Amino acid sequence: MSYLALARKWRPRQFADVVGQGPVVQALRHALDHDRLHPAILLTGTRGVGKTTLARIVAKGLNCSEGVSGTPCGVCDSCREIDEGRAVDMLEIDAASHTGVENIREVIENAQYSPARSRYKVYLIDEVHMLSRGAFNALLKTLEEPPPHVKFILATTDPQKLPITILSRCLQFGLRRMTVALIQAQLLQLVTAENVVADAGALRAIARAADGSMRDALSLLDQTIAFASGEALTEAAVDTLIGNVGRSALWPVLDALLADDRPGVAAQFARLEALSPDYAALADELVAVLQRLAVVQLLPDARTEADEAELLSLSERVHPEQVQVLYQIAVAGRRDLQWAPEPRLGFEMTLLRMLAFQIDDAPAPPGGTAAGGGSGSRSGSGQPRGGAAADTRSASAPATTASGVPNTPPPAAETASGSAGVLAQRWRLLVERLPIDGFVKGLARNCVLREQGGADWQLELTVSAQYLLKPDRVEALQNAVVETHGEPVRLVMAVAEAELDDVPAQLDAADVRAQQAEAEAAVTRDPVVASFTQQFGARVRAGSIQPPAPPSVH
């Protein structure tokens, strides 16, 4: 006897064997049990999710020798003939190769005759969206009012291409894509029944590669068993077979990026190129890893046994906010991959963007430690990225960590140079005149002048903006202050223990809120508005009010 492929050998024979399609199975089973099956059914869904399988089970339920039922016996002649594909009253038509009007006319003519042996004549038209417009028009009347002994089951992967006149005459059931977990669980049962040894990683790799299709998963499993030739199935074997480098290739890349190990990143580029991966699939995998990393960090209860140890390790070393940045870069890189001269160049550029966006300088995640085990530092990242930078400490300044961030801020008391409020306003006005932008301007707008003693200016940075504190940015800010102020200045920066409400960014936001409140109050006081609210029960939509723009200077 010739070998039977696993996808055919393990094709479900009963509704109870179908996985992942609970609502559709329940509706069809109840319709058969109560003899209320619609004469025209449309099954939609991606490839390999069970459209043809469900159509055959429905046909068995209609023609079973024991009567119409949602649980056909499976052993009578009618059921066995349908399972084996030789039932004369179950006609499967491939619309991709029978697209013309003459093919549909033949179906319509034959439908008038009674079934040869069974209770119903069942027509399964697969990939029905491939029919021509004329064929659809020829089918309309018969589809709406078929003979009492005829049932039509249409199947398609692209229901959007069907005319609305066809859709309105059918009872439509949408079949879902299979989840990775569901496919993996089904594969585990199958390999157990087949006496095949396979590790969880191999089954998970097959499930991911199947992309929601159970049939594709079974075909890949068949291929992997043949490849292993009696050996245990491993994730490495699956990756080799399908040409997927897998997640295992991404962990060293992410480690090098997070450690700011630039020679290491270059080495990873060379290693990936030697593997000749599918860079589009690798980019998809990178996005999936970062998405799962965000889930593990923000939803600890969502962790599963399937989460790799490397993923859990990363979750303790990367701040959740930084993961969001990396994810956005990865998604944009995947989208732009098609426009790159070569996929390799596009993927490498995505990693370089991650490197350029200072991914190693985010604050340590809550409850976790940095990769190097130190406070606020990472292994392999002992030197700042910006090269030479301004000295941000003075002899009397607080002690700093390895990253140059002070442990404690200087006192924010009144000084000989003026009160804290005067200094804050002085700094705010100065920042507006400084020739800076980008991160440097963000740094200036989130700190405040606390003490102005000669050439040394003591600045305090609000705690939420400490990620902006870089030696090269402090140097750029200092140079701008010197240029604008006209005298030598040395900036000494410290991080506050809490949020500051007198930094320029907060003062500007307070002014905007005050202006908005005044504008809303002015509208509310307006006599015309008051008249409308009293006479017509109208109300003012606060979000529609904007403060007047300042007069332009010509």
N, C-alpha and C positions, 0 to 999 in steps of 0.2 A: 504493500500500500504506500502511495506517495505521501511525502511529508505534508502535513496540514499546518499552515501558518498560524501562529498564536492568535492573531487578530480574528481568524475564522474559527479556530478551535474553541476559543473562549468567548465567542459572541453570545450575548445573553439570549436565552430561549424563553424567558418569562419576564413579566413586568418586575417581579421581585428581584431579578438579577441586574436590572438597569441601575446604575449609580449616577448620582449627581443631577438627576432630572426629576426630582420628587413631584413638583406640581403638575408637570405634564403627564407623568405616569398615573398620578391619582385621577386626573380628569379623564384620561382615556379609559382607565380601568372601570371607573364608575359609569361612564357612558356605555361601555359594553355590558356591564352587569345589569343595567336598567334598559338595555336595548334602545338607547337614545343617541347612537352615533351619527354624527352629521354626515351627509353623503359626500361632502368634499372637505378634506382636511389638508392644511398646509403646515408642513414642518420646516422650520427655519433654524439656522445655526451654522457655525463654522464646521469645517471638515472634521470627521472622526468623533462626533459627539453623540451619535446614535440615531440619526434620522432614518436610515434604511432599516436598522435593527427594530426600531419601534414600529415602522410600517409593517414589517413581517410579523411581529407579535400581534398587532391589530388584525392582520389578515388571519392569523391562526385563531384569534378570539372570535372572529366572525364565522369561520368555516369549520371549527372543531366539531368532531362527530358527536360530542356530548352536549352540543348546543352553544348558542352565543354566550360568551362568558369572558370576564376579565382575567380568568385563570385557565387558559386552555390546557388540555391534558398533556399535550406534547408527545404522545405515543401513538395516536391514531394515524391512519394513512394520510389524512389531510394535513395534520400538523407536521408529520415527518417530511412530506413532499415540499411543504413551504420552507422548512429548515434547510432542505437539501437543494432548493432552488429549481425544482422540477415540477411544480404545481401548474397544471394547465389553466387553472382559473385565477392564478396570481401572475399578472403580467407586469414585468419591470421594463420600463422604457427609458432609455438614456436620451434626454432631450438635446444633449450636446451634439449627438449624431443623427437625431431625427427632428430637425428643426422646422421642416416645411409644412405647408397646409395639407399636402397629400398624406403625410404621416398621421396627422391628427384626424383627417377624414377617415382613414382606415380604422383608427381607434373608435371613432363614433359609429361607424357601420357595424363593427364587431360587437360593440356594447349592446346592440339591440337584441342579440341572441342570448338565450339563457345559459347559465353556467353548465359546463360539461358534467361535472361531478359534485360540485360544492354548492353551498347555500348562496354564496355571493361571488360575483366576478369582481376582483379587486385590481385596479390599475394603479401602479406606482410609477409616477413620472418624475424621475430624478433630474436635478439641475434644470428645473422647469423654466427658469429665467432665460434659458438659451433659446426658447421657442421664438419664432418670428412673429411679427405683429399679426400677420394673416392667420397664423396657427392659433394665436390667442383668440382672435375674433371667431374662428371656427369652433373653438372649444366652449365659448361662453354659454350657449343655450343648453348644451348637454351637461355642463358643469352645474348649472342652476337647477335643472330639472332632469336628473339622470333617471334611467329606468330603475324600478324598485330593487332589482337584483344587482345593481352596480354601485360600487364605492370607489371614489377617486382619492388617492393620497398623493399630494404634490410635495416635493422636497426641493429646497434650494439653499444655497449659501449666500444669496444676494437678493433678499426680498424687495429691496428698493427698486429693482429693475422690473418688477411685475406691474402690469397695468392695474389701476385701481379697480377696474371692472372685474378682474380676477380675484383680487384681495377681498372685495365685498361679497363674493360668492363662497368664500372658504372660511372654515373655522381655523384660525391661525394659532399655532403653538410655537413659542420660541424656546429652543433648547440652549442651555447655558454652556459656556466654556467650563472645562474641568479645572479645578484648582490644583496647584502642585501637590498639596497635602493629600487630596483625594486620589490623584493618580498614583502617588507614592504608596498609599495604603493598599490600593488595588493591585499594584505590581508586587507588593510584599506577599499578598495572598496567592498570587499566581506563581511566583518563583517557589514558594513553599510547596504548592501542589505539583510543580514540575520537578521538585527535588534539585533545585539549582541554588547554589550558595552565592549570595550577593550581599554586600555591605550597604548600609543605609545611604552612604554618600553616592554610590553608584545609582541606586534607585532614584535618589533626589535629582541627580544630574540628568537622568533620562526623563523624569517628570518635567523638569524645567525646559529641556530641549523640545519636549512634545508640544509646548505652547498651547495648552488647553485641549489637546486632542488625545482621547484615549486610544484611538486606533494608531496614531503616530507613535504613542508610547509603546504599544505592543510590538509594532514593527521595529522600533529601535531596540527593544529588549531582545527580539528574535536575532537581530543583527549582532548585538553584543554577546549573546550566548555563543553564536557561531565564532565570533572573534576570539572569545576566551578559550574555546576548545577544551571544555571540561574543567577549566580552572575557575576559581571564585571570581565573581564580577566585582571590579573595583572602580572607584571614581576615576582613577587615572586611565583605566582601560576605556571607559566611556568617553572621556575627554579626547583621548587619542583617536578613537574611532570616528567621532563626529566632528573632529577638527576644532574642538573648543578648548581653549587653554584653561577655562574654569576660574573659579574664585581664588584658587590656590596661587594663581599668578598675580593676583591683585594685592595680596597681603604685603609682600615685600615692597611693592610700589607705594602703598599707603604709609608703611613704616618709614620709608625714606623721605616721603613728603613731610610727614609730621615731625621728623627729626631735623628738618632743614638740611638733610644730607645731600647736597647738590651733586657731588661725585657719585653718590649712591643712586640718585635719580637717573643720572646719565647712564650708569651701568644697567639700570632696569630697562631703559629704552633699548639698549643693545640686546638685552636678554629677550625682551618681547619680540623684537624684530627677528631674532633667530628662531622663534617659535612659529613665525608666519601665521599669526592668529587672524580670525575674522574680527577686524577692529570695530565694526558696527556691533557685533555681538558682545565684544569686550566692553564697549561703551555702555551698552544696555546693562551688563553685569555690574559695572561701576555704579550706575544709577541705582540699581537694585540693592547693592551693598550699603550705600549711603542712606537709602530710604529705610532699610532694616535697622541700620545703626541709630537713626533718629527714633524709631519706634522703641528700640531697646532702652534708649536713654530716657525718653519722656514717658513711656508707659512700661514700667518695670514688670507689671503683672502680665504683660503680653509676651514675655520671654518664653521660649519653648526649648525643648531638648535639641531641636534641629539647628539652633543658633550655634555657630562655630565658636570655638574658644578664641580665635583671633578677633572675631567680631566683638565678643564680650570684653576682650582686652582693650580694643580701640575705644569702646564706650566709656572706659574709665580714664582715658588719656585725652580725649578731645571734648571741648566744651560744646554743649548742644547748639549754641548760637553759631559756632564755627561749622558744625555739621550742616546747618542750613545753607551757609555760604557755599560750602563744597558741593552740596546737592544742586544748587542753582547753577554753579559753573558746569557740573557734569551734564545737566539737562541741556544747557545751552550748547555745550560741546557736541552732544549727541545730535542735536538738531542741525548744527552747522557742519557736521561731518561730510554731508553730501557735497558741500561746496569746496571742500579742501582739494588741493591738487592730487593728493594721495590720502587714503584713509589713515595711514600711519602718521602722516604729518598732522592731520586734524586731531587725532587722539593725543599725540605728544603735546600739541598746543594746549589742549584741555588741561593736561597735567602741569604744564608750565604756568598756566593761569592760576592754578591752585597754589603753586609755589610762590608766584608773585604777590598773591593776596595775603601774605603773612600768616599762613595757616598755623604756624607754630607759636604765635604770640597771643592767642586767645587765652582768657583766664582759665585756670584749671576747673574741670567740671565739679559740681557739688558732690562732696563725699568721695572724690577721687584724688589721685595724685598724678603729678606729671610723669612723663616717661622715664626721666632720669631719677625720679624719687625725690628730687629737691623741691623747695618751695618756690614755685613760679618759674622753674627752668626745665629744659628738656635735654635728654642725652643727645650729644651730637650738635647741640645748638648753643655752645658757650659764647660765641661772639655775635654781636648784633649784625643784622643784615646790612645796615647802611654804611658800613666801613667806618671811617673817621667821623666822630660826632662830637658835639659840644659837651663839656663837662657839666653834668647836671647836679653835682653835689658841691657843697662848700665845707670848710672845716667844721663849721658849727651845725651843718645840716644833719638830719637823722640818718641812721644807718640804712643802707639800701640792700635789696636782694640781688641775686646774680643777674637779673634782667634789668637792673638799674631803676627799679621802682621802689621808692622809700617805704619803709615799714610804717612810719608814723608821720603825720603832717606837722608842719611848724605851727606854733600858736597863732590863732586868728584874733589876737587882741588889738586894741588901738596902739598905734605907734607914734613916734615923733613926726612922721611924715603925714599924719592925718588919720581920721577915723576909718573903720573898715568900709563904711558906706561910701565915703569920698574916694577911697582907693578903688573900690569896685566900679564906680562910675568913671573914674579916670581911665581904668583899664578898658572899660567898654568903649569909650570914645576913641581910645587909641587903636583898638582892634579894627574899628570901622575904617581907619585910614591906612592900615597895613597892606602892602602889596603881596598878599598871600591868597591861596585858594586850596581846595582839596582837603587832604588830611591835616595839613598844617593849619588851615583856617579852622577846621573842626577842633583841633587841639586848643587854639587860642580862644575860641568861643566857649569852651567848656572848662576854662580855668579862670582864676580871679587873682588880682594882685593883693597880697596880704601885707607886705612890708617893702618899702622903697628906701633902703639905706645906702646911699651913694650909688656905686656902680652895681651892687648886688640887689637884684629884685627877687623877692620871695613870692612864688606863684603856687596856688593850691588847685589841684585838678579834681573835679568831681569824680566820685568813685566809679560811676557807670561808664565813664569815658577813659578809663585807665588803659584800655587797649590801644588808644591813640598815642600813648607815651613811647616814643622812639627817639634815640639820641639824634638821628639825622633830622627828625622833625623839630626837635627842640633847637637844634643848630640853625635850621632855616628860619624858625620863628625869632630867634635871637638876632639873626642878621637883619631881618625885616624891622625889628624894633630899633636896632642901632641906626639903620638907614632913615627911619622916620623920625626918631627921637633926636638924632644928631649928636649923640654923646655915647661913649662906650658903656655898654650894659652887659651884665652877665646874669642870665636867668637861672634860678635855682628852683626846680620843680619838685613838688611833693604831692602825694595822692591823699585825698581826704578819706576819713573813715565812713562818711555818709554822703548822701546827695547834697549838693550845694544849691541854694536858691538865689545866689547873687552873682552867678557867672553870666556872661553876656547872653548866652543862649536862653537861659531861664528868664532873664530880665526882658529880653525881646518878646518871649512867649507871653509873659505877664502883660506887657504893653498891648499885645495883640488881643488878649482876652479882655482887657479893660476897654479897648476901642470897640470890640464886638459888643460888650455889654452896654456901652453908651449908645451905640447905634440902635440896638434893640429897644433900649429905653426910650430913645427919641422917637422911634416909630410908634411905640405904644402910647406915648403922650400926644401924638399928632391928633388934632380934633377930627379930621376926616376918618382916620383909622378907628378912633373911639366910636364915632357915629356908626360905622359899618358893624363893629362888634356888638353894639347895643341893639341895633335895629334888625340885623340879619343873622345874629348868632355866629358871625364869622370869628375866626381866630387867626392870629399871626403865626406864620411858620418861621420859627427862629432860624432855621437853616437857610432860609432864602434871603436873609438880611446880611449885607456886607458893609463894613465901614467905608466911608468915602476915601478915595485914593488921595494921597497927599498931592498938593499942587506941583506941577512940573516946573523945573527951573529952566528958563531959556537963556 
